[in-house]
């Protein structure tokens, strides 16, 4: 079988079960592709020995005829997930040399399901960024190019390495995490599918924390069906995580009928932002018509507190980050700055954190510390929490009124050039304008590739679903995917 790396998870699963290929062959093909794709900067810690060992074990399970859907499937793991004995740095210098003696719950569930870990994937430092330019490993690069230009484009962030790896067929799927859009935004910018589940669906145990009330793991895949398959393997109750929901995980793949007749799709007026590119507006309208043609009813809705989502997010997320990142001090693990004679513990803390954290992380830690300080706690942090409650209530009222899913743009533009926005933090933060509300409200959301812009770059739409109803959301996304018929692949240049 040729072009093994271009297979979807579902296609590879079926081929493995029919004996048309083996997990070892699939894994070797992916490892060879990774070796040839260094220019993408996507894979930062390669694990070929682990991959081949797991592939051989998967082939044994497959031969016995009792293998789950992810068994033998080569995947990439975002560097935010702790993986036993394998470097897990969260894209940061301050975790240099850290080899966890334990496995995160999500990566452990994938391992138990027989998935094959090819390596760790690039990301923005501590998941703070929208372009994968804050990583200690250097930039991840989008495999797509704009027209005839050779300028390097962002794959989005913070899960930029995961998005680039899946889009370029370095792996069949990858894990991502989403705190304010870090699965959905890079998925949209690279022409793949990214699912952010309901907060609590995936365990956060063993995932290096950014903002604990917002972080959620999810799958990044080539198709909606693959997201259903991999998502089910990643989800489930975990007693080690107090925020993990003790709810059964349905068979999401079995729910993909594509029948959305009678479903009501909300179109929120507040997402029509000033200065929105016409291509995004057109894509949104076309996507709505696709769902209508599939039998859904369109209904205009209002989410009035959407305008306050970005400022609320950029108070809450840095506040939680400043608390979570206080543990990195050079004492127990990771990087420790060289000390001068006479330096004490205070100097060690200061030098280690100044040298170990990059500019964006330092910026957010300082903002977070400021909004939590005694004089500003009520003025900023408490007010942001109240706004968050209002945003959540907006969604609850809409769903109570009969809306089944909400359709919005996923990003305010196609992929932009690396280096263009990194110098202006506010401009960079605006890339999350369509995605942060989902995290603030704890809802499931999915980005689906729906078209190309005039330069041939992928554009995606976002669907937001009811809490805990990922199956219904995936089915609506499947109908949109079928109607859009997006099959474009980036021309290989790397």
C-alpha positions as a printed Julia matrix, in Angstrom:
494×3 Matrix{Float64}:
   0.0     0.0    0.0
   1.5     3.34  -1.09
   1.18    6.74   0.59
   0.66    5.19   4.01
   1.17    8.49   5.81
  -1.72   10.08   3.85
  -4.22    7.64   5.36
  -6.82    8.87   7.81
  -7.15    7.15  11.18
 -10.3     5.38   9.99
  -8.64    4.22   6.74
  -5.55    3.01   8.59
  -7.65    1.18  11.18
  -9.56   -0.64   8.47
  -6.38   -1.46   6.53
  -4.74   -2.84   9.67
  -7.71   -5.04  10.43
  -7.84   -6.35   6.87
  -4.13   -7.16   6.95
  -3.38   -4.76   4.08
  -0.59   -3.18   6.13
   0.96   -3.45   9.58
   1.5    -0.95  12.34
   5.24   -1.36  11.91
   4.96   -0.42   8.23
   2.78    2.57   9.05
   5.15    3.68  11.79
   8.26    3.3    9.65
   6.62    5.36   6.9
   5.8     8.15   9.38
   9.27    8.09  10.92
  10.84    8.43   7.46
   8.51   11.35   6.65
   9.44   13.06   9.93
  13.15   12.72   9.14
  12.61   14.46   5.81
  10.51   17.28   7.28
  12.93   19.05   9.59
  12.14   22.37   7.91
   8.66   22.34   9.47
   9.99   22.36  13.02
   7.02   20.26  14.08
   8.61   17.29  15.9
  10.94   18.36  18.69
  11.63   15.1   20.53
  11.68   12.02  18.29
  10.97    8.63  19.86
  11.59    6.05  17.11
  12.54    3.22  19.48
   9.39    3.68  21.56
   7.33    3.97  18.37
   8.58    0.73  16.87
   8.21   -1.16  20.17
   4.6    -0.02  20.45
   3.96   -0.77  16.78
   5.16   -4.36  17.21
   2.98   -4.74  20.31
   0.02   -3.3   18.37
   0.52   -5.79  15.55
   0.4    -8.6   18.1
  -2.92   -7.26  19.45
  -4.29   -6.84  15.94
  -3.38  -10.42  15.08
  -5.29  -11.58  18.16
  -8.38   -9.77  16.83
  -9.16   -7.77  19.98
  -7.72   -4.37  19.19
  -9.53   -1.03  19.77
  -9.86    1.54  16.99
  -6.64    3.46  17.81
  -4.52    0.32  18.0
  -1.48    0.61  15.73
  -2.18    4.22  14.72
   0.93    6.48  14.69
   0.27    9.76  16.51
   2.17   12.78  17.74
   1.93   14.08  21.31
   2.02   17.79  22.08
   4.96   18.7   24.3
   2.54   19.84  27.04
   1.65   16.21  27.88
   3.99   14.51  30.33
   5.29   11.28  28.84
   7.16    8.82  31.02
  10.9     8.95  30.44
  10.56   11.3   27.45
  11.43   15.0   27.52
   8.36   17.11  28.33
   9.27   20.8   28.3
   6.06   22.67  27.39
   8.2    24.46  24.82
  10.15   26.2   27.61
  13.79   26.47  28.61
  12.8    26.35  32.27
  11.85   22.65  31.92
  15.05   21.73  30.12
  16.08   18.19  31.0
  12.78   17.28  32.66
  11.97   13.59  32.12
   8.67   12.8   33.86
   8.58    9.55  35.84
   4.86    9.27  35.01
   2.47    9.4   32.04
  -0.36   11.9   31.6
  -3.8    10.31  31.74
  -4.68   11.23  28.14
  -1.43   10.0   26.59
  -1.66    6.94  28.85
  -5.16    6.18  27.56
  -3.92    6.43  23.99
  -1.01    4.16  24.86
  -3.38    1.62  26.45
  -5.54    1.78  23.31
  -2.49    0.74  21.27
  -1.67    4.1   19.67
   1.95    4.55  18.64
   3.77    7.66  19.9
   6.14    8.96  17.19
   7.47   11.87  19.24
   6.7    15.14  20.99
   5.41   18.09  19.0
   6.31   21.79  19.0
   4.14   24.38  20.74
   4.13   27.91  22.07
   5.89   28.14  25.44
   3.49   26.94  28.15
   0.76   27.13  25.49
   0.93   30.94  25.53
   0.69   32.14  21.96
  -1.31   32.04  18.74
   1.48   31.52  16.2
   3.99   28.98  17.63
   6.67   31.67  17.76
   7.29   31.64  21.51
   8.75   28.11  21.62
  12.25   27.44  22.95
  12.66   25.02  20.02
  12.07   27.74  17.43
   9.1    28.25  15.16
   6.85   25.56  13.81
   6.04   26.3   10.16
   2.77   25.86   8.31
   3.14   23.39   5.4
   0.87   25.64   3.3
   2.18   28.52   1.18
   0.33   31.62  -0.01
   0.13   31.57  -3.81
   3.62   31.62  -5.31
   5.17   33.15  -2.2
   7.88   31.28  -0.32
   7.29   33.24   2.9
   6.97   31.01   5.99
   3.48   31.09   7.48
   2.3    30.4   11.01
   0.57   27.08  11.69
  -1.27   28.83  14.51
  -0.81   28.23  18.19
  -0.32   27.05  20.71
  -0.75   23.59  19.16
   1.12   24.67  16.02
   3.42   21.66  15.9
   0.45   19.3   16.15
  -1.39   21.13  13.36
   1.64   21.22  11.06
   2.42   17.54  11.69
  -1.1    16.36  10.84
  -1.46   18.68   7.81
   1.9    17.53   6.42
   1.14   13.82   7.05
   3.98   13.36   9.53
   1.51   11.5   11.73
  -2.06   10.33  11.27
  -3.34   12.41  14.19
  -2.06   14.37  17.16
  -3.04   15.56  20.61
  -3.57   19.25  21.28
  -4.7    21.42  24.14
  -7.09   24.35  23.98
  -7.11   27.17  26.56
  -8.48   29.95  24.35
  -8.57   28.36  20.9
  -5.24   26.53  20.73
  -6.72   23.47  19.0
  -9.32   25.15  16.81
  -7.29   28.13  15.54
  -4.26   26.11  14.32
  -6.58   23.47  12.86
  -8.35   26.14  10.81
  -5.06   27.67   9.64
  -3.7    24.32   8.41
  -6.81   22.75   6.87
  -7.43   20.02   9.46
 -10.1    19.23  12.07
  -9.64   20.27  15.69
 -12.03   19.27  18.5
 -12.1    21.02  21.88
 -14.32   18.87  24.15
 -16.48   20.1   27.02
 -14.37   21.15  30.01
 -13.98   18.01  32.12
 -14.34   15.46  29.3
 -10.58   14.86  29.1
  -8.45   14.53  32.21
  -5.96   17.34  32.81
  -3.78   15.14  35.02
  -0.21   15.1   33.73
  -0.8    18.0   31.31
   1.46   20.91  32.23
  -0.94   23.6   33.41
  -1.44   27.03  31.85
  -4.89   28.16  33.1
  -6.54   25.36  35.01
 -10.17   26.45  34.6
  -9.76   26.82  30.83
  -7.31   24.1   29.68
  -8.78   21.11  27.83
  -7.14   18.41  25.72
  -8.53   17.27  22.39
  -7.73   15.52  19.1
  -6.31   17.14  15.95
  -7.08   15.0   12.93
  -7.56   14.91   9.18
 -11.33   14.3    9.29
 -14.31   14.59  11.61
 -14.58   10.8   11.73
 -11.01   10.62  12.96
 -11.8    13.22  15.63
 -14.68   11.02  16.8
 -12.46    7.95  16.97
  -9.47    9.57  18.68
 -11.6    11.8   20.89
 -13.4     8.79  22.39
 -10.04    7.21  23.24
  -8.85   10.4   24.97
 -11.97   11.07  27.04
 -13.26    9.49  30.22
 -13.44    9.96  33.98
 -10.17   10.18  35.9
 -10.25   10.09  39.72
  -6.86   11.81  39.76
  -8.44   14.97  38.28
 -11.06   16.63  40.48
 -12.5    18.47  37.45
 -12.93   15.28  35.41
 -16.58   14.48  34.66
 -17.86   11.07  35.74
 -19.95   10.56  32.62
 -19.98    7.72  30.07
 -18.25    8.38  26.74
 -20.58    7.48  23.85
 -19.52    5.79  20.61
 -19.09    9.06  18.73
 -18.25    7.37  15.44
 -21.54    5.48  15.46
 -23.34    8.82  15.8
 -21.93   10.15  12.5
 -24.98    9.79  10.28
 -24.78   13.2    8.62
 -28.51   13.58   9.2
 -29.12   17.02  10.73
 -32.7    17.5    9.53
 -34.61   19.5   12.11
 -31.5    20.74  13.9
 -31.46   24.45  14.71
 -28.2    26.28  13.99
 -27.64   29.66  15.61
 -25.86   32.47  13.77
 -24.66   35.02  16.38
 -24.76   38.62  15.21
 -21.97   39.65  17.59
 -19.41   37.6   15.61
 -19.74   40.0   12.65
 -16.78   42.08  13.72
 -15.73   45.43  12.26
 -13.02   44.91   9.69
 -13.78   41.22   9.15
 -12.29   40.17   5.78
 -14.91   39.61   3.1
 -13.58   36.09   2.49
 -14.37   35.13   6.1
 -17.85   36.67   5.84
 -18.5    34.81   2.57
 -17.22   31.52   3.97
 -19.5    31.88   6.99
 -22.54   32.56   4.81
 -21.72   29.64   2.54
 -21.27   27.32   5.51
 -24.65   28.36   6.88
 -26.26   27.61   3.52
 -24.59   24.19   3.45
 -26.16   23.31   6.79
 -29.51   24.68   5.64
 -29.35   22.57   2.47
 -28.65   19.54   4.67
 -31.96   20.11   6.45
 -31.03   22.34   9.38
 -32.92   25.48  10.33
 -30.9    28.7   10.6
 -31.77   31.17  13.33
 -30.19   34.53  14.13
 -29.18   34.71  17.79
 -27.55   37.16  20.15
 -24.64   36.53  22.54
 -24.47   40.07  23.92
 -21.45   39.7   26.19
 -19.19   38.39  23.42
 -17.56   41.83  23.11
 -16.12   41.45  26.61
 -14.73   37.93  26.09
 -11.19   38.81  25.02
 -10.5    41.27  27.85
 -12.02   38.88  30.4
  -9.95   36.0   29.04
  -6.72   38.0   29.13
  -7.32   38.76  32.81
  -8.39   35.27  33.93
  -5.85   33.22  31.95
  -2.75   35.22  33.06
  -4.01   35.22  36.65
  -4.21   31.43  36.67
  -0.9    31.18  34.83
   0.89   33.34  37.4
  -0.24   30.9   40.08
   0.53   27.73  38.11
   3.97   28.86  36.97
   5.12   29.85  40.46
   6.3    26.25  40.9
   9.13   26.7   38.38
  11.95   28.03  40.49
  15.06   25.96  39.66
  14.98   24.06  42.95
  13.52   20.65  42.18
  13.69   20.07  38.42
  14.32   21.75  35.1
  16.66   24.63  34.36
  18.66   26.42  37.06
  20.53   29.6   36.16
  24.28   29.78  36.93
  24.81   31.65  40.18
  27.53   34.07  41.22
  29.44   33.83  44.46
  27.32   35.18  47.27
  24.0    34.6   45.51
  21.26   33.26  47.73
  17.94   31.55  47.11
  16.25   34.82  46.11
  18.86   35.47  43.42
  18.5    31.87  42.2
  14.72   32.32  41.8
  15.11   35.64  40.02
  17.83   34.55  37.61
  16.26   31.17  36.85
  12.86   32.63  36.05
  14.31   35.54  34.07
  16.43   33.22  31.93
  14.07   30.24  31.84
  10.86   31.99  30.82
  10.47   33.67  27.44
   9.11   37.21  26.95
   5.46   36.22  26.42
   5.39   34.01  29.52
   7.04   36.73  31.62
   4.5    39.24  30.27
   1.53   37.08  31.21
   2.92   36.18  34.63
   3.37   39.89  35.39
  -0.14   40.73  34.17
  -1.57   37.86  36.2
   0.28   38.85  39.35
  -0.9    42.44  38.89
  -4.6    41.6   38.54
  -4.44   39.32  41.6
  -2.71   41.92  43.78
  -4.56   43.4   46.73
  -5.31   46.75  45.15
  -6.59   45.41  41.83
  -8.22   42.04  42.61
 -11.77   43.42  42.63
 -11.22   45.91  39.82
  -9.87   43.32  37.38
  -9.99   39.67  38.4
 -13.36   39.62  40.15
 -14.9    41.73  37.42
 -13.55   39.34  34.76
 -15.05   36.38  36.65
 -18.44   38.13  36.64
 -18.16   38.75  32.9
 -17.32   35.09  32.43
 -20.52   34.12  34.24
 -22.51   36.42  31.94
 -20.91   34.89  28.83
 -21.79   31.42  30.09
 -25.36   32.56  30.75
 -25.65   33.91  27.19
 -24.95   30.44  25.84
 -27.27   28.74  28.33
 -30.15   31.01  27.31
 -29.54   30.35  23.62
 -29.45   26.59  24.09
 -32.54   26.71  26.32
 -34.32   28.51  23.45
 -33.83   25.46  21.22
 -30.5    26.06  19.48
 -28.61   22.81  18.85
 -25.3    24.26  17.63
 -23.8    27.64  16.81
 -21.88   28.39  13.6
 -19.12   31.02  13.6
 -15.82   31.73  11.85
 -12.86   29.96  13.44
 -10.23   32.65  12.77
 -10.25   36.31  11.69
  -7.95   35.54   8.74
  -6.02   32.83   6.94
  -2.49   31.96   8.1
  -0.26   35.03   8.35
   3.5    35.33   7.88
   5.73   34.36  10.77
   7.13   37.47  12.41
   4.29   39.73  11.32
   2.37   39.96  14.59
   4.75   38.65  17.26
   5.99   42.17  18.12
   2.47   43.39  18.95
   0.91   41.29  21.74
  -2.53   42.89  21.38
  -2.62   42.17  17.64
  -1.66   38.56  18.39
  -4.34   38.23  21.07
  -7.01   39.24  18.53
  -6.47   35.9   16.76
  -8.49   34.32  19.58
 -11.51   36.58  19.1
 -13.83   33.79  17.84
 -12.62   31.02  20.12
 -12.16   32.26  23.7
 -15.89   32.34  24.53
 -16.03   28.55  24.21
 -13.35   28.12  26.89
 -14.84   30.73  29.19
 -18.18   28.88  29.03
 -16.64   25.39  29.16
 -18.4    24.3   25.95
 -17.36   21.88  23.19
 -16.22   23.42  19.9
 -14.84   22.09  16.64
 -13.03   23.67  13.68
 -13.78   22.18  10.26
 -11.85   23.08   7.06
 -14.39   24.55   4.67
 -12.6    26.36   1.84
  -9.55   28.16   0.46
  -8.9    31.89   0.26
  -7.78   33.67  -2.92
  -4.15   32.76  -2.18
  -4.96   29.07  -1.8
  -4.75   29.0    2.0
  -7.24   26.97   4.07
 -10.08   28.61   5.96
 -12.21   26.95   8.62
 -15.53   27.39  10.37
 -16.3    26.72  14.0
 -19.29   24.88  15.44
 -20.11   25.29  19.14
 -22.23   22.65  20.81
 -24.21   22.01  23.96
 -22.19   20.84  26.99
 -21.49   17.08  27.02
 -23.08   16.62  23.6
 -19.92   16.09  21.56
 -21.61   13.32  19.59
 -24.3    15.65  18.27
 -21.68   18.36  17.6
 -19.49   15.92  15.69
 -22.45   14.81  13.59
 -23.24   18.41  12.64
 -19.56   18.95  11.84
 -19.64   15.77   9.73
 -22.58   17.15   7.72
 -20.67   20.41   7.17
 -17.53   18.51   6.18
 -19.46   16.38   3.68
 -21.11   19.45   2.15
 -17.88   21.46   1.93
 -15.95   18.59   0.37
 -12.57   20.0    1.45
  -9.83   17.68   0.15
  -6.99   20.13  -0.57
  -3.48   19.28   0.63
  -0.46   21.59   0.9
   2.02   21.29  -1.99
   5.15   19.63  -0.65
   8.11   22.02  -0.41
   9.83   20.89   2.8
